[in-house]
Amino acid sequence: MCGIAGEVTTDQAGTPDLDAVARMTGAMRSRGPDGEGHWSAGRVALGHRRLSIIDLSDTGTQPMVDADLGLAVAFNGCVYNYKELRAELSDRYHFTSTSDTEVVLKAYDRWGEQFVEHLVGMFAIALVDQRRDRVLLARDRLGIKPLYVAEVQGRTRFASTLPALLAGGGVDTELDPVGLHHYLTWHSIVPAPRTILRGVRKLPPATLRVLEPGRAPRDRVYWQPSYTRAPEHAGWTAQDWREAVREALRTAVRRRTVADVEVGVLLSGGLDSSLVVALLAEQGLRPRTFSIGFTDRDGIDGDEFAYSDAVAHKFGTDHHQLRIGDEEIAGAVGHAVAAMSEPMGAHDVTAFHLVCREVSRHVKVVQSGQGADEVFAGYRYHQPAAAAARDRAAAVLRDSFYDHHHEELGHILQPDWLTEHDHSGDLLAEHLRAPGADTALDAVLRTDTHLLMPDDPVKRVDNMAMAWGVEARVPFLDQDLVELAAACPPELKAGQGGKLILKDIGRELLPAEVIDRPKGYFPVPALTRLDGTVLDMLRSALSSTAARQRGVLRPDYVNTLLDEPNGHITKVGGNELWHVGVLEMWLQRHGIT
């Protein structure tokens, strides 16, 4: 619903740099085109860009201050259960708005640091407790809403985007060798707390951070589902699970209709977004739906309109079909790169940027099917884990998911950027071997959902939607649905090539052709088959003086990619040239030398 920014001085007597906070806030205008607000007191300053979705009046503006309670807050996202919480709190507090933001303030006063456990939604929160002289930063359970942090000359700065922190000035923009290791290992994924830059970190999902003068920051992880078979589910049949998941998904979709504006749906024609439309129709809702397609090339279909049209027709939606030619794709790449908080190598980022441009002409909020594959084992790389022993989880994920192994990076990076240790392998192994996951697939899905996903599809959709002032909501990442799916027997997720239980639900609701077909991956032929203007753009970036002076990639590696631009495809279908080209274009776009 917006962008937030702020600064806290570590010195109790210090004063924040208001100009820096203003620059950070202004850099996020696209995230909140409906207004800007600022507040400061003592050692703290907050900034906010507003996208009006709940309580469209001035009483919903931020930063919001409750002088009686000594609290101030800047909040990005949506608390879907805010009406229920308001009713619970109304016997103790007087409310002056109908916004979910005011509920956050009262919830903190009522429950203290445990307030986040009461919030159902997606959020990044900066809350100032003036009486206790502390600032709390909180991020939602699945990391749907981003929050970047930088330490700058005795000040902690935070913002909804990394470029906003850069706009504040003083950030260390040296590349982080470990972040670079992650980027090249996992097709541009750099999990929290790291980013590609040494001076910027991310607050991890499901984390509450407390900042107090004279003390080190204190983090608390407030949520982690168990990927084990719970006693309360003993004796459940496949039908019991199917009914429970369907009901949880129905609730998740309904929760995400909470708004004082219209809510649409990004309808790809795949199983996940089609289920969202079907479940909305069960509730009597016929939303606007949006699909995008591209020019066919080299035998690759550029759209899945046959499937999205079938779903839109069955449920009577107000359907919008967007067709994009190769020339428009090439022209949009630069805008998509500029909108990235961090470089993202997925070829469909530009597609999301374009479809959200169209969405912004009609609605401010959309539901999307992102997250279903990670939660319900929908990717091909999940299949080997379904048959693997528990202690083989790290090995099977390495073999099916990695772009490059640690020992291969010496052929890609210049010596100064190589790391002695396999940081990516160590991080993944640590997560995979942690207790609380019964099987190899349980461990892989937990790692995918809670470590990797927030910095791939979730970040992708948030960045591209908010670039056009659109809020994207993801019902498959509802906390209750994720908890239920985590407890679900692995065979009910991995069966039938993945997402068995969702496919069985879909057979009761959707046209058969939407379910019984090969999995689609949002086709963008102009970016999966590199040539013409797009290839020239990559060649220019990677051959530039800036890239040579940066000295990160080995020239022979770059030349090999450019000589055969479509000859180096990763295990998950990415293009190596595209991955490194986007990194260089992003660095140049943000003036990072």
LUMVOMI-343713 format. One record per atom (N, C-alpha, C): x, y, z. Coordinates in steps of 0.05 Angstrom, whole numbers, plus 5000, padded with zeros to 4 digits. Example, Ala and Ser with C-alpha at 12.3 -4.5 7.8 and 13.67 -1.06 7.14 Angstrom:
# residues 2
526448865156524649105156526449345156525749555142527349795143525850015157
# end
This chain:
# residues 593
501649765000500050005000501750255000504450225001506050475002508950405003510550615009513350585015513950725041515650605057516350735083519350785083520150975098523051045102523351165129525851155139526351285165529251265173529851395195532551405206532351415236534151265249534351265278537351305285537951505301540751545310541351365333543751245333544551075355545151235380545851485377546351665399543751775409543251735435540751825447540252115443542452275442542152565439542352655410542552465391542952535363540352625350540552745327538252835312538452705284536252615273536252485247536652685224537652585202538052745178535452755163533952975167531352995155531453015125533553135114533853155085534152885073535752715086536252445076533652285076532052305097529552165099527652265077527652525072525952635051526752535024529352505019530252394993529452104990529751955012528951675011526051645005524451805019521551795015520751874987521952084977521352174950522051974929524151814934525051614914522951394911521051374928519051164926516251264918516251474903513751594894511951394880513051224863511351034849509950844867511150774890509850594908507450724922507550984924505351124938504751384924503251374902502751614887500651794898499251704920496951854930497652054952500152064961500852264981503452204995504552405009507152375023506852495050508052365070507952475097510652435112511152615131513652605147513052655176514652535193514452585222517152545234517852705254520352675268520052765297521552635315521652715343524052585355525652755369528052645382529952525362530652275365532752155349531551995325528952025320527651865299526152045279526351965254524752085233523551875215521051915207519551725190518551865165518551725143517351825118515451615107513551705091511451515081510451615054510251435035508751485010506251315010503951445004501451305008500151214982499250964983497450844962494850794977492850944972490350934987488650694980488350504999486850264994484750215016485550265041483650245063483550515077481150605082480650875093481851085075480451155054481451335034481551625043480451685067480351955077483052035088483252295096485752395108486352275135484352155148484852035174486651785172486951675147488651445143491451515135492151765134494851845125496951765146499351735135501651655152504051855147506051845164506151695190503751765208502851565222500551605240501651625269500551815283501551875310499151855330499651715352497751715374499151845398498652105402500052255422499452155450496952055455496251955481497851705489498351545469499851295474502851335470503751565460506551605455507651435433506051385412506851205390506551345363508351265345508151345317508851105300507751095275508250865258508150945229509950825213509850815184509650525176507650465160506850185155506350145125507449935114507049855086505749585086503549565071502249305069499349315076498249095086495449075093495148865115493648945136492848755157489948665150489748415141487148325131485148285153486048235177484148185199483848445216484248675204484248915220481448975232479348895218476648945229476148775254477048525253476748355276478348445299480848535294482548645316481348905327480249065310479049315319476749265338475149065330472848995348473848885375476048735374477148625399478348845417479449055404480749265419478949505426476549505415474949745417473849795445473849585462472949635490475049775506477549795496479749915511480650175498480250205471481350435456479250575440479650835436477950995418479351015392477950955370479150975343478151225329479951355315479251605301479251565271479951325261479951265233478750995228478450915203477650645197479950495184482350575189484750455175485850225191487250045177488749835190491249935204492250175196494550285208494050355237491750465244491150535271490850275288489950065276489749815290492549715298494549755281497249675287498249825312497750085314498550235337497250135363494650095362493250005386494049715393494549555373495349275378498049275393499849445385502449455399502049545428500449755432500049845460498749625477497049465465495649245480497449005485498948925465500448675467503448705467504448945465507348985465508648845441511048735445512548615422511048385410509148275424507548045413505348135394505248395389503048495371503148375344505648305334505848205307504447935304504447775326503147515324500147535320498947765326496147805322495347905294497347985278496848105252496747885231494647875216494447695192494647875168496847835153497148005129499948015119500548215103503248265093503948545102506448575113507048835124510048865129510849115127513449215137512749455154513549445180512649645199515149775213515050035215516950185232515250325253515550245278513850355300515650475321515050725328516550875348515050875374516350775395515250785422516851005437515651235438517051465450517451435480515551315494515751285523518151105531518550895515520750715521523250775505523150985489525351065472526450825456524750705440525550485423524050485397525250365377524050345351523850045344521549955334521149685326520749665296522249485284521949425256520849145254518749105238517548835235516948775206517248525199516648435172514848185173513048165154511047955155512347675152510747475158511647205161513147095137512147155113513347045089515047245073515447485085517147675071515947795046513347815046511947925022512548225019512648365040513348645039516348685048517848835032520748855037521349075057523749045070524749255087527749235087529049435076531949455073533049635095535449565104536749705127539649765120540649995128543450075124544350225149546850175156548150335178549850545165549250795171550651025158551551225180554051225186555251425204553651455230553351225244552051225270548951255268547851205245544951215241544050955228541750865237540450635223538250745205538550695180536550775160535050535150532550575142530950355131529050465110528350295091526550375070525350125056523250175042521949955028523449855003525350014993526949944970529850004975531549844962534449894964535150164951534150224927534850484915534050724932531950694948531250914966533450964986534650754997536850785015539250925001539750854976541850984961541251284958538751354954538051634951538651794976538651664999539251805024542251875026543951735011546751795011548351655033550951625028552751525049552851225052551451075034551350785036553750655023554850455036557150305025556050135001556850204977555750074953557749864941559749794956561549584947559949324945560549164924559148914922559948734945557948574954558448384976559248114963561648024968562547774955560747534962559647524986557847304993555247334978554147584977551747624962552147554933554447614922555047544894555147244891556247104910556346814910553546704909551746804925548946714925547646774898548147014887546847104862547546914840550046834838550946664816550246374820549846294845549146014851546245964847544546154854541646114854540146304836541046334811539746504791538646764802540446914815540047184824538747204852538146984865536946994892539147054912538747264928540547334950538747344975538647134991536847125014537547325036535547405050535947585074537747435094539447585108539447875110541248015089542647865072544447995053543048115029544448295016543748384989546248364972546048454947548448454930550448674938549648854956551349074965552249024994554749085000555849035026554549215047553749455040552649645060549649635064548249445051545349435054544549155062542749135082541748875090538648885089537448645091534548625092533748515119531548615130530448485153529248225144529947995156528847745147525847725152524547555137521647505142521247405170518847455180517947355207519747455229520847685226522847795245521848065256522148085282521748345296524448435307525248675300527748795309527149035327528549035350528149255369530749415370530549675366532849865366532550045391534550025408534550195433537350325435537450565446540050705448541950555467544450535458546450415475546450105475544749985459544549695458544649595429545649355426545649235399542849165391542249175365539549105356538748825365536348795373535348535383533248425364533748185353531948065334530447825347527947795340526347565348524847455324525247205318523647065297521146975310518847075300516347025315514546815302515546685280513846485267515546295251515046035253516345835237514645585237513245525216511545285216513145025218511944825229513144565231512544395206514544295193514244125170514343825178512543765197512343495208509343415208508943165213506143065214505143095242503143265245502143335272500143125282500043075308498242885319495342935312494543195311491743265306490843185278492743115260492043035233492142725230492742585251492942295249490342175239490441995220488041875210486742025187487642265181486442415159486942265132484842255116484942145090485742365069486342275045486842475024484542665020482142565023479742735020479642935043480342855067480343035090482343265085484643195075486643405069485643585046484443475026483543635004481343835013479543745030477443925040478644145058480644065074481844265092483444475077484944385056486444575040484644755024482444645013480544804998479345015016478544945040477345145059479445355067481945275072483945465079484545655056484545555032484945725008482645905004480245805008477845975006478046215026478846155050479146365070481346565062483546455051485746635043484946825021483446725002482546894980480547104990478747025008476847205019478147425035480147355051481647555066482747775048483647695025485047885008483248044990480648034996478748224983478248465001479448475025479048695043480248955031478649145025479549395012477249585009477849835007475750035000475950114971477349954956477649984927477249714914476949704888476549454873479049284874478649024875480848824875480548644850482648644833482648474810484348224814484948084792486547834793488447834769490947764774492847704752492247414744491147374720490247104711492147014689493946834696495846734676494646514659492546384669491446154656492545894668494345914688495445684702493545604724494145384737492445274758492045464781494245594790494145744815492345994813492846164793491246404790488346334782488046114768485246024761483745944785485045814804483745744829482845984845484446194844483746444858481146554846480946564819478546664806476146484813476546224813474346034819473246074847475046114866474246144894472946414899473846624884472446874885469546854874469346694853466646654841464846514861465846324876464246184897463046384916464446614920463546824939461847034925461246974900459547164885460947394872463647374870465247594860466147524831465947724814466847694786468947924781471447874788473348094787474248154759475548384756477048434731479548254732480048134709482347954708484248054685486747994688488848104670490747884661491047864635492947664624494847814604497247704600499147824582500247604564500847674539502047494520503947634502505747474489507847584473507947444445509647544428509947434402511147154403510046964387511246704385513946724371515846564380518446564367519746294369520946204346522545964346521045724358518445704351516945484361515945504390516545724403515745774430513245944431511045834443508645994445509046234463508046464455508446704470506146774489504046604489501846664507500446404515498846434536497146214545494246314547493546474527490846594526488646384524489146164512487145954509486145874537487945854556487245764583486045994599487246234598486146454614483446534603483046524576480446584565478346384574479046124576477145924585476245974614478146054631477446104659475746364661476546574646475046824647472246774637471846614616469246554605467546394625468746194637467246024656466146174679467746364689466946514714465946794708465746874683464547124676466047364686468647364685470247594694470347814673471048044682471548274663474448244655474948114633477648024626479048224608481648274614483248454599485748294588486048294562488148144549490148344538492748314546494748504537496748354519497048444495498948314476501248504471503648394474506148554473507948444450508848624433510748554412513548564421515348454405518248444413519448714417518648914400519749184403519049304430516549264438515749374464517149244487517548974484519048834505521848954508523248994486525949104487525949384500523949544494523849804506523149804535521849594544520949584572523149474591525149334580527249214597528549414615529349644604530749844620528949944642526349984637524550074658524149864680524049614672523849394691526349384709528649404697531149404712531149634732530349864724530250094742528350054765526249894761524349854782525149634802527349494796528249274813529549394838528649304862530149374886532849244887533049004876535548864872535448734845537848674833537748544806536348274808534548234789533047984788533247854761534247614759534847484734532647334721530247314734528047174721527147314696526747164675526047294649523347424649521547344668518847444668518447704684520647814695520448064709519248284691520248304667519348514649516348464642515548214640512748154635510948254657511748204682510248304705510148614705512348734697512449024696510349134676510149004653508249084632505349034640504848794651502048734658501148914681502948984699502049154721501649444712503049524691502449784678499549784669498649574656495849554647493949544670494649394691492949364714492449644727494549804728494450064742492450254729491750194705489750364691486850294699486550084714483949984721483449954751485349834765485049774794487649824809487449854835489749894852490749634866489149434866489749184880489148944863490948754863490448494849491248264867489848044864490847794875492447644854494347484863496147344845496647064856497446884838497946604846500746544855502446744859505146694867505246544894507246364896507746224921506645944921504745874904503545604905505545394898507445444880509345244872511245174895512145384910513945334932512545194955510045264960508645154983507644864977506844814952505644554945507344394925509944434925511844264909511144264880510944504868510144514840512444524820514944554828517144574810518444304804519644284780521044034773523243974793524644174803526844114821525944004848523344004854522343884878522143584876521843484851521243194848523443014859526043074854528142884865528042864895527243084909527143074938524842884948522742854932520542684940521342394944523342314930524242034932526841994947527942214958530542204971530342155001532442035012532642005040532942275053532242305079532242555093535042685092537142525096539842645097540942705069539342665048540242735021538942995011537643135028536243375019538143575006540343635019542243825008543343734981543943484979545143384954543243394931540643324936538743324913538143614905537943794924537444074917539744194902542144124910544544214896544544124867543843874863543943754836541643854818539443934830537144014813536644314811537844464829537144744832539444944826541844864832544145054830544645124800545345374796546345454769549345384767550845444789553745394789554445294817556245104818557345014843559645194851560345184876562445354887565045334870565845094864568345054850568345154821565945204811565745304783565945604782565645744804565646034804568346154796570445994799573146084791573346134761571546014745571446054716569746294709568346414728566446624723567446894735568446884760569247124774572247174773572947434773575747504776576647424804579247364807580247264833579447424857579447694855578847864878576047814889574247704873571447674881570747384889572747214889572246934897572346914928570746744939570746694967571946424973573346404995574646145002572545935008570446015022568445815031566045805012564745585012562245554997559945665014559645925014557646055031554845965024554245934998551545864990550945574998552845394994552445125003552145095033553745245047553545235076550845345086549945565074547345675083545145485077545145365054542945175047543044935065545444825069545644585086544744645114545344885125544444955152541344955153540045065134537145075134535944795130537144635112536044375106536244175128538344195144538743995165537444075191536344315193535144395218532744215225532344165251530044005259527344135252525243965252522644075246521744015218523143835203522343745177522743445175520543295170520643005172522242875149521742975125522842845101524643035085526042925065527643105048525943305034523543225025521843425011520843635031520143555055519443755075521643955079524043865081526344045085526744235061526444125037526844285013524644495011522144415016519944605014520144825035521044745059521444945080523545145072525745055062527945235053527045405029525645285011524645434987522745654996520845585013518745775021519745995039521445925058522146125079524846255075526646135059529246255054529446375026528746225005529246304978526946464966524446374969522146494956521846794961522246894986521947184990523747354972525947244962527647394944527647304916525447174908525047104880522247184871520247004871517647084860516347304877516647294903515247494920516347774915519047794915520248054910519648154881519647964863519148034835516348164831514348044843511648144840511348414855512348424879512148674895513448904880515948864870517349084857515949174832515048984815513949064789511149184793509549074812506949194817507049464829508849504849509049754862510349974845511749884824512850084805510550244791508150124791505850254779503750324800504450324825502450384846500250184848500949924845499049704848499949524871498149444888498749264910497948984901499848794902499448514895499148354920497048204922496448034945496647734937497747574955498447294948497147104967494747004960493246834979494646564985496246464966497646214972499846244994500346495001502246535023500746635048498246565050496846615075498046445097498446555120499846415141498546155150495846155151494445905159494645695137494445775112494745585090497545465090499545635094502345535093502845345116501745405140502045215162500644945157498344955145496944715138498444555117499444695096500944555075503544435086504844575105507244465117506744205130504444165143503743925157502743705138502043775114500743595095502843375086502043125084503842915075505142985049507742945046509143025022508042904996507042654997506042524973503542664962502142814979499742954969500543224956503043304959504043534945505643464920507443274923509243204900507943024879505642904885504442714866503642854841503342684819502542784793504343004782506942984789508843184779508843434795507443444818507343674835504643794838504043904861501544034868499043854865499443594872497243404869494743504882494943594907492543664922491143904909492644094899491444324885490144234859491344054845490143954820487543804826487443654847484943514854482743714861483443934875481544144881480644274855482644324838482044454812480044294795480244024796478543864780475543894788475043984812472344034821471344314812473144484803472444764799473044874771475044764757476244894734475844724708476044854685476144704660478444504660477944264650480044054652482644124638482444284616484844344601486744524617485744664637487444834653489244664672488244434679489644264699491444064685490443914666491843694654493443784630495443944635497244044615500044084627502044094610504744144621504844414635506444424657506644674672507744894654506545134654507545364640509345534658510945694645512845864661512746154651510346264646510046544638511846604614511146504591512946524568513546804559516046864556516947124544519147054524518346964500520346864481522647064475521947324474524047524467526247534488525747434512527747444533528847164540527446964531528546694535530346614511529846744488531446704464532646974457535147014465536347284464537447334436536547564424537747654399536847944395537548064373536548324366537248544386535248714391535648944408536348864437535048664447535648574474538448474477539348314458542148224459544048454457543548644439545248874437545449024464543249044478543149184504544949034524544848774524546548624542549448644535550048634509552748654499553948924507552349134503553249404510553949434539552149324556552649344585555149194594555448944584557548774593560248854581560248994559562649084545563449364552561849494569562249784575564749824592565650074591567850154608567250104638564850164646564050124674564349824682563549644664563749354671566649274672568249374654571149294654572449404679571849654686573149764710572149634736569749534735568649394758570349144764571049004742572848774745571748544761569148484757567848264772567948004756567048014731566847774715569347734698570147494694572447434677571747494648573447644634572847714606572347464588573847254593573447014576570646894580569646904605566946804610564846974596565147234598563247414585563347374555565647344544565947304515564647044506564946834522563746584516560646604515559546754534556646784535555746954511557147164504556347334482556647194455558647014453559046864428556846664424555646564445553446374443551346444463549846664457548046784477545846594487545046394471542946214480543945934485546545914489547645644492548345574521547645744540548345694568545845724585544345504587541845494601542145344627541045454649541345334675539345104679539644964701538044734707535044804710534445044718531645124721530745294697532245294675531345424651532145704647533845814664534746094661537046114641537546354632539646414613541946554628544346434628546546554643547246834633547146884607547747144597545747354608543247274609541247464619541747524649542547324664542947364693545247564698547447524685549747704690549247974676547847974654547248234641545448404657543348284670541548444687543148554711544948394722546548494744548048744736549448744714550948974705549149204698546949164685545149374678544049504703543449344723542349454749544449624763546849534764549049684777549449954763549449944736549850194721547450384725545050264725542650434728542650584754543750474775543750604801546450724808548050764788550550914791552550784810552550514811554350374829556850294813559150394822561650344807563350134822
# end
